[in-house]
Structures are given as C-alpha cells and as structure tokens.
Amino acid sequence: MKAVDIRHKTDDELKGELDQLAKEAFNLRFQRASGQLENNARVRQVRRDIARIKTIMGERARKAS
C-alpha cells in the first residue's frame, strides 16, 4: 500500500484498515511462533503499512488542530 492510496481514504476507512492490519499482524505472529508462516516478508509489509496509516492519521490530526 502506498502513501498516495492512503491519503485518498477517509478517516473511517483508515481506522477500519488499521484494525484489519492489526488483526493480520497478530495472526502472523502466531503463525511465526508455531512455525507455520510461509511468507516472512508479509510481517514486515504489514508493520510498515500500519506505520504509514498511523503517520497519515497523525498528520491529519495535527493539521486539524
């Protein structure tokens, strides 16, 4: 997911996406611990997507205040 794509979404869409990614990160951690994780790169990708969303949400909050 690119920052440009994230910027076009509304705050509600971003919150939903953030919740979904957090659940996925949780599941990936369990898969890694149990040795079932097939795509190790997905963990990094999910963490970075979460960081991008949080960054843009923070920018919007600072801009609004």
C-alpha positions as CSV (number, residue, x, y, z in Angstrom):
1,M,0.0,0.0,0.0
2,K,1.4,3.4,-1.0
3,A,1.0,6.6,0.9
4,V,-0.8,8.2,-2.0
5,D,-3.5,5.5,-1.8
6,I,-3.8,6.0,1.9
7,R,-4.3,9.8,1.6
8,H,-7.3,9.3,-0.7
9,K,-9.2,7.3,2.0
10,T,-11.4,8.8,4.7
11,D,-10.6,8.6,8.4
12,D,-13.2,5.9,8.9
13,E,-11.7,3.8,6.1
14,L,-8.3,4.2,7.6
15,K,-9.5,3.1,11.1
16,G,-11.0,0.0,9.5
17,E,-7.9,-0.7,7.6
18,L,-5.8,-0.2,10.7
19,D,-7.9,-2.7,12.6
20,Q,-7.7,-5.2,9.9
21,L,-3.9,-4.9,9.6
22,A,-3.5,-5.2,13.4
23,K,-5.5,-8.5,13.4
24,E,-3.4,-9.7,10.5
25,A,-0.2,-8.8,12.3
26,F,-1.5,-10.7,15.4
27,N,-2.2,-13.8,13.3
28,L,1.2,-13.6,11.6
29,R,3.0,-13.5,14.9
30,F,1.2,-16.7,16.0
31,Q,2.0,-18.4,12.7
32,R,5.7,-17.5,13.1
33,A,5.8,-18.8,16.6
34,S,4.2,-22.1,15.6
35,G,6.4,-22.5,12.5
36,Q,3.5,-22.2,10.0
37,L,4.4,-18.9,8.5
38,E,5.2,-19.3,4.8
39,N,5.7,-15.7,3.8
40,N,8.1,-14.0,6.2
41,A,8.1,-10.8,4.2
42,R,4.4,-10.2,4.9
43,V,5.2,-9.5,8.5
44,R,7.4,-6.6,7.5
45,Q,4.9,-5.3,4.9
46,V,2.0,-5.3,7.4
47,R,4.1,-3.5,10.0
48,R,5.1,-0.8,7.5
49,D,1.5,-0.4,6.3
50,I,0.4,0.1,9.9
51,A,3.1,2.8,10.4
52,R,2.1,4.6,7.1
53,I,-1.6,4.7,8.2
54,K,-0.7,6.0,11.7
55,T,1.6,8.6,10.2
56,I,-1.0,10.0,7.9
57,M,-3.7,9.9,10.6
58,G,-1.3,11.9,12.8
59,E,-0.6,14.4,10.1
60,R,-4.4,14.9,9.7
61,A,-4.9,15.3,13.4
62,R,-2.1,17.9,13.6
63,K,-3.5,19.8,10.6
64,A,-7.0,19.9,12.1
65,S,-5.8,21.3,15.4
